[in-house]
Amino acid sequence: MKRYFFRTLFFGWLFLFGAVAAHAQVDNLGAVRTAMRNGSSRELSQYLAPTVEVGFDGDKQGYNSTQAEIVIKDFFAKNTPSSFEFIHQGESKEGIQYAIGRYIGRNGTYRVFVKLKPSRGAPLIDTLDFTKE
């Protein structure tokens, strides 16, 4: 009886931990979506990895998180968002999350690719790519 109790307790904790971890991953994409909708590079910067690849229409460059925030802030200033939605999201076998979104701004519509790599704690943005439609 005691063995059954501990086994049940163990699997209960495992299930709870897995649910919390999955919820944290969904929350990061939700927070990224909110930051993009608000056109807030400051909000978005909380989810940037130490080095980030940022691209605009095929021109990609690597930046540290501070430089990436400045580049994204400039983009938001020139292309104030009117809406942003993720149209597809998924995860690889290695735990790399990705999402494809549509950003509608002052100067047009962009398809946005976001890739989040696992980090200590929560996944962080590794790639952010804007392509004008």
Rosetta blueprint (number, residue, H / E / L):
1 M L
2 K H
3 R H
4 Y H
5 F H
6 F H
7 R H
8 T H
9 L H
10 F H
11 F H
12 G H
13 W H
14 L H
15 F H
16 L H
17 F H
18 G H
19 A H
20 V H
21 A H
22 A H
23 H H
24 A H
25 Q H
26 V H
27 D H
28 N H
29 L H
30 G H
31 A H
32 V H
33 R H
34 T H
35 A H
36 M H
37 R H
38 N H
39 G L
40 S L
41 S H
42 R H
43 E H
44 L H
45 S H
46 Q L
47 Y L
48 L E
49 A E
50 P E
51 T E
52 V E
53 E E
54 V E
55 G E
56 F E
57 D L
58 G L
59 D E
60 K E
61 Q E
62 G E
63 Y E
64 N E
65 S H
66 T H
67 Q H
68 A H
69 E H
70 I H
71 V H
72 I H
73 K H
74 D H
75 F H
76 F H
77 A H
78 K H
79 N L
80 T L
81 P E
82 S E
83 S E
84 F E
85 E E
86 F E
87 I E
88 H E
89 Q E
90 G E
91 E E
92 S L
93 K L
94 E L
95 G L
96 I L
97 Q E
98 Y E
99 A E
100 I E
101 G E
102 R E
103 Y E
104 I E
105 G E
106 R L
107 N L
108 G E
109 T E
110 Y E
111 R E
112 V E
113 F E
114 V E
115 K E
116 L E
117 K E
118 P L
119 S L
120 R L
121 G L
122 A L
123 P L
124 L E
125 I E
126 D E
127 T E
128 L E
129 D E
130 F E
131 T E
132 K E
133 E L
